Amino acid sequence: MIRLYQDLVGDWIVSQSRGQLQTSARQTCLQTIFTSYSEARGLVLSLNKQLRQLGYKTAGITEEQLGFSFE
């Protein structure tokens, strides 16, 4: 799974999770931090292209974004 999100200090995070859901021992998670949305989006597009070339398909999973206000 690849996620792109912005953290509380304004950095853009690309989170990559790989492995089998049934066994946590074989799962890995890598997070890459960017200050620019366009650079983070570029990594997501590059990873998407690589995974599609390996035969992976989009799972169609969606996430609900909660609207928290920290003011």
Number of C-alpha atoms within 10 A of each C-alpha: 11 14 12 18 15 14 10 8 7 12 14 21 20 18 16 16 13 12 13 11 9 8 8 9 9 10 12 11 11 10 13 12 16 17 13 12 15 11 13 20 17 11 15 18 12 11 14 16 12 12 13 11 10 9 7 11 10 9 7 5 6 6 6 5 6 6 6 6 5 5 3
